[in-house]
């Protein structure tokens, strides 16, 4: 670290008397970075925020959350996206098919909402506004869509 015209070592961040970070510096350790919430569909990576933004662009949808649920056993998709949607009060009632068709017109084929659409009163969020995917997965588990756990 350069302070004024003098170089000062910062032991927690830099190796002694050099300006190169330690190879095990926490910011460089990929195991410490948060996992990406990607849905794997037939080898493609689908980002839930992209699907959520598309759904929120619908005039009758206030909020949306998307998670990956296991694909049917006959399919080879791995996971498929499922949307949880909050409908805008005072608008005409939406059907699951209308929401699926709206998203299908604006997204690639592998990003379709093959897991379905569920209408909820509110999307669970933490105080900072981040969607709590864990609680959406719990809703899917209660519906019997998600498996109990890993088979060993």
N, C-alpha and C positions, 0 to 999 in steps of 0.2 A: 504494500500500500504506500502510495506516495503522499507524504504530508509536507507541504511547503516544497523544499528542494531536497528533502531527506527521505530515504526509503526506510519504512518501519515494518518489521515483520508482524504479522497477525497470526499467532500460532494456531488458533482453531480453524482458520480458513486456508492458510498458506503454509507450505513447507518452509523450514528454516532458511532465511536469507535468500529466498527466491520468490518469484511471484506466480509459481505454478501451484494449482490446488492439489491437495492430496487425491490419489485415485479413489479413495473411499469417502470422499466428501459427500454429505447427505444430499446435496442438490444434484449430484451426478449419479446417485445410486438409483437405477431404474426400479428396484424393488420397493423403494420408499415413495414413489410417485403413485397417485391414486389410479386405480384401474379404470380403463375406459369402459363406458357402458355401451358396448356395441352388440348388436344382434347379428348372429351369423345365419344367413339364409343362403343355402346352396353354395357356400363358399364366398359369398359376397358379404361385406360388412355394411350394416345399416345403422346409421346414427339416429337414435330416438329423437334428439332435438330437431332434426330436419323434418321428421314426420309430425312432431308436435307443432312446429311452426306452420306447416301446411294445413293442419287441422284448425288451428286458431285463426287462419285467414278466412275460414268459413264465417259468413255473417251471423249464423245462429249458434256458434260455439264460442264460449267464453274462455274455457281453459281445457287443456288436454295433457295427458301423460301416456307414454308408450313404453311397454316392456316387451321382452321376448318370452314367448311361451313355447313349450315343446310342440313340434309339428306332429300331426297324426302319424301313427306307426307305419302306415302304408306309404307315406311320403318320405323323401330323402332330404327334406329341407333343413333338418336340424332344429332350428327355431323359426318361429314366425312372429311378426309384430302383432300385438294386441293393444288397442287404444282404449283408454278410459277418458270419457268426455263429459264436460259440464255444459249443458245447454243454456243459452242466454234466456233469461226470463222474459216472457211476453212475446216470444216468437212461436211460429207454428212448430208442433212437435216433429222432431227428426226421427227417422228410422235408421236402423243399423245399415241397411242397404244403401240409403242415400249418402251416408258418411263414407262408406267404403267406395262408392262410385265417385264421389267428390275427390277423394284422395287418389284413386286410380287414374283419374284424368290428369293429375298434376305430378305424378311420381312414376319412376321406372317400374317395370313389371314385377321385379323381385322385391320391391318395397311395399307391395300391396298389403293391406291389413287382413291377411289370411287368418289371423288369430281371432278376428272379430272386433266388435266395438261394444263397450259396456257404458251405459249412462250412469253417472254417479252425481251425488249432490255437491261434492267438493273433492278436489284433488289434494291428497295429503302433502303438506309442505312444511319445511322447518321454518324457524323465525326469519331467516334471511331470504326465504322465498324459493329455495331449491326443492324440487320435487323429490319426495321420499319414495324411491323406487322399491325399497324393501317392503313398504306397506302395500304398494300395488301388487307386488309378488304374493304377499300374504292373501290379498283378495282373490287372486287367481288360484291360489292353493285351496282356499275355502270353496271355490267353485268346482274344484276337482280337476282343474286343468294341469296344474303343475304336479310333478312327481313328489314323493315324500322325501327322497334324498338319493344319494349315489348308491348304486348297487355294487357291492364289493364281492 
